[in-house]
């Protein structure tokens, strides 16, 4: 790598933190908090790094939660197949919130954590009718009256109509 390029990248605070985290997986940096370097790689979608350095990386259930939240289906699947940390209900809730139906379906088919009624509430808030429809037909958690309020607040008239027409 060119020296100038290395130092230009090094001066970016986020890159400096990531480089330190991946170079020294066991060493806590100032921005370490309670998250592990495998979690951070999952958050950013670095599947190649996760595969190459998995024995050096540390993971918690945040890894799959964040991968689901950010739409990294390939990482969700890799973590499911190769790691034991699992995820929490946040994974499906966040995937629904961000409209990642393929991840919601994959978590439903392969994991036991499930979701909460927050999944439908957040999908309504962000106008993801396809996710709402799938959750209604395949899950039992439902939504709360907050789904209507969140849809109104964000101006999703189509979601309000859907909620009215599909109430159980």
C-alpha positions as a Markdown table, in Angstrom:
| # | Residue | x | y | z |
|---|---|---|---|---|
| 1 | Unk | 0.0 | 0.0 | 0.0 |
| 2 | Unk | 1.2 | 3.5 | -0.8 |
| 3 | Unk | 2.5 | 5.3 | 2.3 |
| 4 | Unk | 0.5 | 8.5 | 1.5 |
| 5 | Unk | -2.7 | 6.5 | 1.0 |
| 6 | Unk | -2.2 | 4.6 | 4.3 |
| 7 | Unk | -1.7 | 7.8 | 6.3 |
| 8 | Unk | -4.6 | 9.5 | 4.5 |
| 9 | Unk | -6.9 | 6.6 | 5.5 |
| 10 | Unk | -5.4 | 6.4 | 9.0 |
| 11 | Unk | -6.4 | 10.0 | 9.6 |
| 12 | Unk | -10.1 | 9.1 | 9.2 |
| 13 | Unk | -11.2 | 8.4 | 12.8 |
| 14 | Unk | -13.6 | 5.6 | 11.9 |
| 15 | Unk | -11.0 | 3.9 | 9.8 |
| 16 | Unk | -8.4 | 4.2 | 12.5 |
| 17 | Unk | -10.8 | 2.6 | 15.0 |
| 18 | Unk | -11.6 | -0.2 | 12.6 |
| 19 | Unk | -8.0 | -0.9 | 11.7 |
| 20 | Unk | -7.0 | -1.0 | 15.4 |
| 21 | Unk | -9.9 | -3.3 | 16.1 |
| 22 | Unk | -9.1 | -5.8 | 13.4 |
| 23 | Unk | -5.3 | -5.6 | 13.8 |
| 24 | Unk | -5.5 | -6.2 | 17.6 |
| 25 | Unk | -8.6 | -8.2 | 18.2 |
| 26 | Unk | -8.0 | -8.8 | 21.9 |
| 27 | Unk | -6.9 | -5.3 | 22.7 |
| 28 | Unk | -9.6 | -2.8 | 23.8 |
| 29 | Unk | -9.4 | 0.6 | 22.1 |
| 30 | Unk | -11.0 | 3.8 | 23.4 |
| 31 | Unk | -14.1 | 3.2 | 21.3 |
| 32 | Unk | -14.4 | -0.5 | 22.2 |
| 33 | Unk | -17.4 | -0.3 | 24.4 |
| 34 | Unk | -19.0 | -3.7 | 25.0 |
| 35 | Unk | -19.0 | -4.7 | 21.3 |
| 36 | Unk | -16.5 | -7.2 | 19.9 |
| 37 | Unk | -14.6 | -6.8 | 16.6 |
| 38 | Unk | -16.7 | -9.5 | 14.9 |
| 39 | Unk | -19.8 | -7.5 | 15.8 |
| 40 | Unk | -18.4 | -4.4 | 14.1 |
| 41 | Unk | -17.4 | -6.4 | 11.0 |
| 42 | Unk | -20.9 | -7.8 | 10.8 |
| 43 | Unk | -22.4 | -4.3 | 11.2 |
| 44 | Unk | -20.4 | -3.0 | 8.2 |
| 45 | Unk | -21.0 | -6.0 | 6.0 |
| 46 | Unk | -17.4 | -7.2 | 5.9 |
| 47 | Unk | -18.1 | -10.9 | 5.1 |
| 48 | Unk | -14.7 | -11.5 | 3.4 |
| 49 | Unk | -13.0 | -10.3 | 6.6 |
| 50 | Unk | -15.3 | -12.4 | 8.8 |
| 51 | Unk | -14.5 | -15.5 | 6.8 |
| 52 | Unk | -10.8 | -14.9 | 6.6 |
| 53 | Unk | -10.3 | -13.9 | 10.2 |
| 54 | Unk | -13.1 | -15.7 | 12.0 |
| 55 | Unk | -10.8 | -17.5 | 14.4 |
| 56 | Unk | -9.3 | -14.1 | 15.5 |
| 57 | Unk | -12.6 | -12.2 | 15.8 |
| 58 | Unk | -14.9 | -12.2 | 18.7 |
| 59 | Unk | -18.7 | -12.2 | 18.4 |
| 60 | Unk | -21.7 | -11.6 | 20.5 |
| 61 | Unk | -25.4 | -11.8 | 19.5 |
| 62 | Unk | -25.0 | -8.2 | 18.4 |
| 63 | Unk | -23.3 | -9.5 | 15.2 |
| 64 | Unk | -26.4 | -11.2 | 13.8 |
| 65 | Unk | -28.7 | -8.4 | 15.1 |
| 66 | Unk | -26.7 | -5.7 | 13.3 |
| 67 | Unk | -26.2 | -7.7 | 10.1 |
| 68 | Unk | -30.0 | -8.2 | 10.0 |
| 69 | Unk | -30.6 | -4.5 | 10.7 |
| 70 | Unk | -28.3 | -3.4 | 7.9 |
| 71 | Unk | -29.5 | -5.9 | 5.3 |
| 72 | Unk | -26.4 | -8.2 | 5.2 |
| 73 | Unk | -28.2 | -11.5 | 4.4 |
| 74 | Unk | -25.0 | -13.3 | 3.5 |
| 75 | Unk | -23.5 | -12.5 | 7.0 |
| 76 | Unk | -26.7 | -13.5 | 8.8 |
| 77 | Unk | -26.6 | -16.8 | 7.0 |
| 78 | Unk | -22.8 | -17.3 | 7.6 |
| 79 | Unk | -23.2 | -16.5 | 11.3 |
| 80 | Unk | -26.1 | -18.9 | 11.6 |
| 81 | Unk | -24.1 | -21.7 | 9.9 |
| 82 | Unk | -20.8 | -21.1 | 11.6 |
| 83 | Unk | -21.2 | -19.4 | 14.9 |
| 84 | Unk | -23.2 | -20.2 | 18.1 |
| 85 | Unk | -23.8 | -16.7 | 19.5 |
| 86 | Unk | -27.2 | -16.5 | 17.9 |
| 87 | Unk | -29.3 | -13.3 | 17.9 |
| 88 | Unk | -32.2 | -11.7 | 19.8 |
| 89 | Unk | -35.7 | -10.6 | 18.8 |
| 90 | Unk | -34.0 | -7.3 | 17.8 |
| 91 | Unk | -32.7 | -9.0 | 14.6 |
| 92 | Unk | -36.1 | -9.6 | 13.1 |
| 93 | Unk | -37.5 | -6.4 | 14.5 |
| 94 | Unk | -34.8 | -4.3 | 13.0 |
| 95 | Unk | -34.9 | -6.2 | 9.7 |
| 96 | Unk | -38.6 | -5.6 | 9.5 |
| 97 | Unk | -38.1 | -1.9 | 10.4 |
| 98 | Unk | -35.7 | -1.5 | 7.5 |
| 99 | Unk | -37.7 | -3.5 | 5.0 |
| 100 | Unk | -35.4 | -6.5 | 4.7 |
| 101 | Unk | -38.1 | -9.0 | 4.0 |
| 102 | Unk | -35.6 | -11.7 | 2.8 |
| 103 | Unk | -33.8 | -11.5 | 6.2 |
| 104 | Unk | -37.1 | -11.6 | 8.1 |
| 105 | Unk | -38.0 | -14.7 | 6.2 |
| 106 | Unk | -34.6 | -16.3 | 6.7 |
| 107 | Unk | -34.7 | -15.6 | 10.5 |
| 108 | Unk | -38.2 | -17.0 | 10.7 |
| 109 | Unk | -37.2 | -20.2 | 8.9 |
| 110 | Unk | -33.9 | -20.8 | 10.6 |
| 111 | Unk | -33.9 | -19.2 | 14.1 |
| 112 | Unk | -36.1 | -19.6 | 17.2 |
| 113 | Unk | -35.7 | -16.1 | 18.6 |
| 114 | Unk | -38.7 | -14.7 | 16.6 |
| 115 | Unk | -39.7 | -11.1 | 17.0 |
| 116 | Unk | -42.1 | -8.9 | 19.0 |
| 117 | Unk | -45.0 | -6.7 | 18.0 |
| 118 | Unk | -42.4 | -4.0 | 17.5 |
| 119 | Unk | -41.5 | -5.6 | 14.2 |
| 120 | Unk | -44.9 | -4.7 | 12.7 |
| 121 | Unk | -45.0 | -1.4 | 14.4 |
| 122 | Unk | -41.6 | -0.4 | 12.9 |
| 123 | Unk | -42.5 | -1.8 | 9.5 |
| 124 | Unk | -45.6 | 0.4 | 9.6 |
| 125 | Unk | -43.6 | 3.4 | 10.6 |
| 126 | Unk | -41.4 | 3.0 | 7.6 |
| 127 | Unk | -44.0 | 2.1 | 5.1 |
| 128 | Unk | -43.0 | -1.5 | 4.4 |
| 129 | Unk | -46.4 | -3.0 | 3.5 |
| 130 | Unk | -44.7 | -6.1 | 2.0 |
| 131 | Unk | -43.1 | -6.8 | 5.4 |
| 132 | Unk | -46.4 | -6.1 | 7.2 |
| 133 | Unk | -48.3 | -8.5 | 4.9 |
| 134 | Unk | -45.7 | -11.3 | 5.4 |
| 135 | Unk | -45.6 | -10.9 | 9.2 |
| 136 | Unk | -49.4 | -10.9 | 9.4 |
| 137 | Unk | -49.6 | -14.1 | 7.4 |
| 138 | Unk | -46.6 | -15.9 | 9.1 |
| 139 | Unk | -46.2 | -14.7 | 12.6 |
| 140 | Unk | -48.6 | -14.3 | 15.6 |
| 141 | Unk | -47.1 | -11.3 | 17.4 |
| 142 | Unk | -49.3 | -8.7 | 15.6 |
| 143 | Unk | -49.0 | -5.0 | 16.2 |
| 144 | Unk | -50.2 | -2.4 | 18.6 |
| 145 | Unk | -52.2 | 0.8 | 18.2 |
| 146 | Unk | -48.7 | 2.5 | 18.0 |
| 147 | Unk | -48.5 | 1.1 | 14.4 |
| 148 | Unk | -51.3 | 3.5 | 13.4 |
| 149 | Unk | -49.7 | 6.4 | 15.2 |
| 150 | Unk | -46.3 | 5.8 | 13.7 |
| 151 | Unk | -47.7 | 5.5 | 10.2 |
| 152 | Unk | -49.7 | 8.7 | 10.6 |
| 153 | Unk | -46.6 | 10.5 | 11.9 |
| 154 | Unk | -44.6 | 9.4 | 8.9 |
| 155 | Unk | -47.5 | 10.1 | 6.4 |
| 156 | Unk | -47.9 | 6.5 | 5.2 |
| 157 | Unk | -51.6 | 6.6 | 4.1 |
| 158 | Unk | -51.2 | 3.3 | 2.3 |
| 159 | Unk | -50.1 | 1.7 | 5.5 |
| 160 | Unk | -53.1 | 3.1 | 7.4 |
| 161 | Unk | -55.4 | 1.6 | 4.7 |
| 162 | Unk | -53.6 | -1.7 | 5.0 |
| 163 | Unk | -53.8 | -1.7 | 8.8 |
| 164 | Unk | -57.5 | -0.9 | 8.6 |
| 165 | Unk | -58.2 | -3.6 | 6.0 |
| 166 | Unk | -56.1 | -6.3 | 7.7 |
| 167 | Unk | -57.0 | -6.0 | 11.3 |
| 168 | Unk | -57.7 | -9.3 | 13.0 |
